[in-house]
């Protein structure tokens, strides 16, 4: 909305300053938007891939850390329990 208003204001100022040429102004804006669209689309795709990918890697790393904690507890001769909470987080209890 802000960008739309800024473009409208710019065109309005050009109209009143006698520099307004509708055929060239429309082409310039159209070319600018054509160049900007692939960039914005690429950024959106990268973000939509990066965020879930980061969450998957972080979950795997957390699971490996809990597994190592569980095994180290068993290696010391203690009993260990692994609990999974309702939100999906795991916790290891060494007794």
C-alpha positions in Angstrom: 0.0 0.0 0.0 2.8 2.4 0.9 4.7 1.6 -2.4 1.5 2.1 -4.3 0.9 5.5 -2.7 4.5 6.5 -3.3 4.2 5.7 -7.0 0.9 7.5 -7.2 2.4 10.6 -5.5 5.5 10.5 -7.9 3.2 10.4 -10.9 1.1 13.2 -9.5 4.1 15.4 -9.0 5.4 14.7 -12.5 2.0 15.6 -13.9 1.9 19.0 -12.2 5.6 19.8 -13.0 4.9 19.4 -16.8 7.4 16.5 -17.1 4.6 14.0 -17.4 4.7 11.7 -20.4 2.2 8.9 -19.9 3.6 6.5 -22.5 7.2 6.6 -21.2 6.2 6.8 -17.5 4.1 3.6 -17.7 6.8 1.7 -19.5 9.4 2.7 -17.0 7.3 1.6 -14.0 6.4 -1.6 -15.8 10.1 -2.4 -16.5 11.0 -1.7 -12.9 8.3 -4.0 -11.6 9.3 -6.7 -14.1 12.8 -6.6 -12.8 11.7 -6.6 -9.2 9.2 -9.5 -9.3 11.7 -12.3 -9.9 13.9 -11.0 -7.1 11.1 -10.9 -4.6 9.9 -14.3 -5.7 13.4 -15.7 -5.3 13.7 -14.3 -1.8 10.3 -15.7 -0.8 11.2 -19.1 -2.1 14.6 -19.1 -0.3 12.9 -18.1 3.0 10.2 -20.7 2.7 12.9 -23.4 2.2 15.4 -22.1 4.7 13.1 -21.8 7.8 11.7 -25.3 7.7 15.1 -26.7 6.8 16.7 -24.9 9.8 14.0 -26.3 12.1 14.5 -29.9 10.8 18.3 -29.6 11.3 17.8 -28.1 14.8 15.4 -30.9 15.8 17.9 -33.6 14.6 20.7 -32.0 16.5 18.6 -31.8 19.6 17.6 -35.4 19.2 21.2 -36.5 18.9 22.2 -34.5 22.0 19.4 -36.2 24.0 20.5 -39.6 22.7 24.1 -39.0 23.7 22.9 -37.9 27.2 20.8 -41.1 27.4 23.7 -43.3 26.4 26.2 -41.7 28.8 23.7 -42.2 31.6 23.5 -45.9 30.7 27.3 -46.2 30.4 27.7 -45.0 34.0 25.5 -47.9 35.2 22.4 -45.8 36.0 19.0 -46.2 34.7 17.7 -43.6 32.3 14.3 -42.7 31.1 13.4 -40.5 28.1 10.1 -38.6 28.2 8.4 -36.9 25.4 6.2 -33.9 26.3 3.0 -33.0 24.5 4.8 -30.2 22.6 7.2 -32.8 21.2 10.2 -31.9 23.3 12.2 -34.8 24.8 13.8 -34.9 28.2 16.2 -37.4 29.7 16.2 -38.4 33.4 19.1 -40.2 34.8 18.5 -42.2 38.1 
